[in-house]
Amino acid sequence: MPTKGSHNVVQSRLLDRLSDVELKSVLAKASELRFHRNSVAVNQGHPADRLFILTQGRARFFVVTQDGRKIILRWILPGDVFGAAAISCKLSPYIVGVETVQNSTVLSWSRASIRDLAAGFPQLLENVISISEDYLHWYVSAYEILTRQSAEQRLARLLIGLTEQIGEPVSGGIRLDVRNEELANAANMTVFTVSRILKTWQHCRALSKARNSLVLHSKRLLLATLRHDNFPQTD
C-alpha cells in the first residue's frame, strides 16, 4: 500500500493541505496499478468510475474525433490527476482518453471511495475543483492559440512547452522523444507542415532531428525565426 512518504504522492495537488490523519485515510483507500508503455489507462466515453494520480512514468490525454482522428491534448506527469469526473455526483463518461507513453504506475480510487472521502474531507473536493479549473484554463488557452496563431507560432510554443514538461537535458540542448505525427496532432496541422517547419529550424541550427526525437538547441534561435516572419501562413 502506498505510504505518506512516497515523494510523488505527497507532491500531488490532489493531496494538498490534507492533515496527516486525512492523508492516511485517503491513501488507505487507494489501489496501486501498473500500466505498460502505450497502454490505454482511461477509455474516452467509458463510465468515469475511477480517479487516478500518476506516480511514476508519463502519460497524456487524447481524444478521438467522430471521423476517427486522434488528437493529443496534454501530457501527464508524476503527481498529475486524471479521471476527475469520477467525483461528480452524476455518473458520466470520460470526456477524453489517457494513454501511457512510458511504463507507468498510478494510484487509483473507485468512484464510491473518492466520493465518500470528499464528503468527509472538504479540502479534497476543493483540490479537485482547483485542478479542474486549471485544466479548463489550459484548454481555453489552447483554443485561443489555435485560432489566433500561425502554424509556426503554434509549433514553436508547443516545442517550448514540451521541453519544460517532458524534456530531457542532453549535451547541446533538451531532447524530446516525440514523433512528427504527435506534434502534428497536438498543434492541429499536417505532418507535411510539421516536417517542413522543422527542416527550416534545423537549417538555422535551432534544433536537430532524429527519427522519433529531436533536440532543441536554442529557444532564442527558434523564436528569432518567428520574428523574421519568413514563413507562409499555412494550416
C-alpha positions as CSV (number, residue, x, y, z in Angstrom):
1,M,0.0,0.0,0.0
2,P,1.4,3.5,-0.8
3,T,2.6,5.4,2.2
4,K,2.7,9.0,3.1
5,G,6.5,9.0,2.5
6,S,6.1,8.5,-1.3
7,H,7.5,11.6,-2.9
8,N,5.3,11.6,-6.0
9,V,2.2,11.1,-3.9
10,V,2.9,13.9,-1.5
11,Q,3.7,16.3,-4.4
12,S,0.3,15.7,-5.9
13,R,-2.1,18.7,-5.8
14,L,-4.9,16.3,-5.0
15,L,-3.5,15.9,-1.6
16,D,-2.6,19.5,-0.8
17,R,-3.4,20.8,2.7
18,L,-4.7,17.5,4.0
19,S,-3.9,16.7,7.6
20,D,-1.8,13.7,8.5
21,V,-5.0,11.8,9.5
22,E,-6.8,12.8,6.3
23,L,-3.9,11.9,4.1
24,K,-3.6,8.5,5.8
25,S,-7.3,7.8,5.3
26,V,-7.2,8.9,1.6
27,L,-4.1,6.7,0.8
28,A,-5.6,3.7,2.6
29,K,-8.5,3.7,0.1
30,A,-6.1,3.8,-3.0
31,S,-5.1,0.9,-5.2
32,E,-1.8,0.9,-7.0
33,L,-1.9,-0.1,-10.6
34,R,0.8,-0.5,-13.3
35,F,0.5,0.1,-17.0
36,H,2.9,-0.9,-19.7
37,R,4.0,1.7,-22.2
38,N,1.4,2.5,-24.9
39,S,-1.5,1.2,-22.7
40,V,-4.8,3.0,-22.5
41,A,-5.5,3.8,-18.8
42,V,-8.8,5.6,-19.5
43,N,-11.1,5.0,-22.4
44,Q,-12.9,8.0,-23.8
45,G,-16.6,7.6,-23.5
46,H,-16.5,4.9,-20.8
47,P,-18.1,5.5,-17.4
48,A,-16.0,7.7,-15.2
49,D,-15.8,5.2,-12.4
50,R,-12.2,5.8,-11.1
51,L,-9.9,8.7,-10.3
52,F,-6.1,8.5,-10.7
53,I,-2.8,10.1,-9.7
54,L,0.2,9.3,-11.9
55,T,3.1,8.4,-9.5
56,Q,5.7,7.1,-12.0
57,G,6.2,7.3,-15.7
58,R,4.4,9.5,-18.2
59,A,1.0,9.6,-19.9
60,R,-1.1,12.0,-22.0
61,F,-4.7,13.0,-22.6
62,F,-6.1,12.4,-26.1
63,V,-9.4,12.5,-27.9
64,V,-10.6,10.5,-30.9
65,T,-12.8,12.6,-33.2
66,Q,-16.0,11.4,-34.9
67,D,-14.1,10.8,-38.1
68,G,-11.5,8.6,-36.3
69,R,-8.7,11.1,-36.0
70,K,-6.7,11.0,-32.8
71,I,-5.7,14.4,-31.2
72,I,-3.1,14.6,-28.5
73,L,-4.1,17.2,-25.9
74,R,-1.8,17.4,-22.9
75,W,1.0,15.4,-21.3
76,I,0.5,14.0,-17.8
77,L,3.5,13.9,-15.4
78,P,4.0,12.3,-11.9
79,G,1.7,13.9,-9.4
80,D,-0.9,14.9,-12.0
81,V,-4.5,13.8,-11.7
82,F,-6.8,12.3,-14.3
83,G,-10.3,10.9,-14.3
84,A,-11.5,13.7,-12.0
85,A,-15.1,13.2,-13.4
86,A,-15.3,10.2,-11.1
87,I,-16.0,12.6,-8.2
88,S,-19.1,14.1,-9.8
89,C,-22.5,13.5,-8.2
90,K,-23.8,12.1,-11.5
91,L,-22.1,9.2,-13.2
92,S,-20.8,10.5,-16.6
93,P,-18.5,9.3,-19.3
94,Y,-14.8,10.2,-19.5
95,I,-14.6,13.1,-22.0
96,V,-11.1,12.2,-23.1
97,G,-8.8,9.2,-23.0
98,V,-5.5,8.7,-21.3
99,E,-2.6,6.6,-22.7
100,T,0.8,5.9,-21.2
101,V,3.9,6.8,-23.1
102,Q,6.2,5.1,-20.6
103,N,5.8,2.2,-18.2
104,S,3.7,3.9,-15.5
105,T,2.3,3.5,-12.0
106,V,-0.8,5.1,-10.7
107,L,-2.8,5.4,-7.5
108,S,-6.5,4.8,-8.2
109,W,-9.7,5.3,-6.3
110,S,-13.1,3.9,-7.1
111,R,-15.9,6.4,-7.7
112,A,-17.6,5.4,-4.4
113,S,-14.4,5.7,-2.4
114,I,-13.3,9.1,-3.7
115,R,-16.9,10.5,-3.2
116,D,-17.0,9.2,0.4
117,L,-13.6,10.7,1.1
118,A,-14.6,14.1,-0.5
119,A,-17.7,14.1,1.7
120,G,-15.6,13.6,4.8
121,F,-12.7,15.8,3.8
122,P,-13.9,19.0,2.1
123,Q,-10.3,20.0,1.3
124,L,-10.1,17.1,-1.1
125,L,-13.1,18.3,-3.1
126,E,-11.6,21.8,-3.2
127,N,-8.4,20.4,-4.6
128,V,-10.3,18.6,-7.3
129,I,-12.1,21.7,-8.3
130,S,-8.9,23.7,-8.4
131,I,-7.2,21.1,-10.6
132,S,-10.3,21.1,-12.9
133,E,-10.2,24.9,-13.2
134,D,-6.5,24.7,-14.3
135,Y,-7.3,22.2,-17.0
136,L,-10.1,24.4,-18.2
137,H,-7.8,27.4,-18.4
138,W,-5.3,25.3,-20.3
139,Y,-7.9,24.2,-22.9
140,V,-9.2,27.8,-23.3
141,S,-5.6,29.0,-23.9
142,A,-5.0,26.2,-26.3
143,Y,-8.2,27.1,-28.3
144,E,-7.1,30.8,-28.4
145,I,-3.7,29.8,-29.7
146,L,-5.3,27.6,-32.3
147,T,-7.5,30.4,-33.7
148,R,-5.0,33.3,-33.5
149,Q,-1.5,32.0,-34.2
150,S,0.2,30.7,-37.3
151,A,1.3,27.1,-37.7
152,E,4.9,28.2,-37.0
153,Q,3.9,30.0,-33.8
154,R,1.8,27.1,-32.6
155,L,4.6,24.6,-33.2
156,A,7.2,26.7,-31.5
157,R,5.0,27.2,-28.5
158,L,4.3,23.5,-28.4
159,L,8.0,22.6,-28.5
160,I,9.0,25.1,-25.8
161,G,6.2,23.9,-23.6
162,L,7.2,20.3,-24.1
163,T,10.8,20.9,-23.2
164,E,9.6,22.3,-19.9
165,Q,7.2,19.4,-19.3
166,I,8.9,16.2,-20.7
167,G,12.3,17.5,-21.9
168,E,15.5,15.5,-21.0
169,P,18.7,17.6,-20.7
170,V,21.4,16.2,-23.0
171,S,24.6,17.5,-24.5
172,G,23.8,20.5,-26.6
173,G,20.2,21.1,-25.6
174,I,17.0,19.4,-24.5
175,R,15.8,16.2,-26.0
176,L,12.1,15.4,-26.7
177,D,11.0,11.9,-27.5
178,V,8.2,12.8,-29.8
179,R,7.3,12.0,-33.4
180,N,6.2,14.3,-36.2
181,E,2.8,12.8,-36.2
182,E,2.4,13.5,-32.5
183,L,3.5,17.1,-32.9
184,A,1.1,17.5,-35.9
185,N,-1.8,16.2,-33.8
186,A,-1.0,18.4,-30.8
187,A,-0.6,21.5,-32.9
188,N,-3.5,20.8,-35.3
189,M,-1.6,20.8,-38.6
190,T,-0.5,18.3,-41.2
191,V,2.6,16.1,-40.8
192,F,3.9,17.6,-44.0
193,T,3.8,21.1,-42.5
194,V,5.5,20.0,-39.3
195,S,8.3,18.3,-41.3
196,R,8.7,21.5,-43.4
197,I,8.9,23.8,-40.4
198,L,11.3,21.5,-38.5
199,K,13.6,21.3,-41.6
200,T,13.8,25.1,-41.6
201,W,14.6,25.2,-37.9
202,Q,17.3,22.6,-38.4
203,H,18.8,24.7,-41.1
204,C,19.2,27.6,-38.7
205,R,20.5,25.2,-36.1
206,A,17.8,25.9,-33.6
207,L,17.2,22.1,-33.3
208,S,18.4,18.8,-34.7
209,K,16.1,15.9,-35.6
210,A,16.2,12.1,-35.4
211,R,13.6,9.6,-36.4
212,N,11.4,9.7,-33.3
213,S,13.0,12.5,-31.3
214,L,14.5,15.9,-31.6
215,V,17.0,18.1,-29.6
216,L,16.1,21.8,-29.1
217,H,19.4,23.6,-29.1
218,S,18.3,27.2,-28.7
219,K,14.9,28.7,-27.8
220,R,16.4,32.1,-28.8
221,L,17.1,30.9,-32.3
222,L,13.8,29.3,-32.6
223,L,11.9,32.4,-31.5
224,A,14.1,34.6,-33.8
225,T,12.9,32.7,-36.9
226,L,9.3,33.7,-35.9
227,R,10.2,37.4,-35.7
228,H,11.6,37.3,-39.2
229,D,8.2,36.2,-40.4
230,N,9.5,34.4,-43.4
231,F,7.0,31.5,-43.3
232,P,3.9,31.2,-45.4
233,Q,0.8,31.2,-43.2
234,T,-0.3,27.5,-43.5
235,D,-2.7,25.2,-41.6
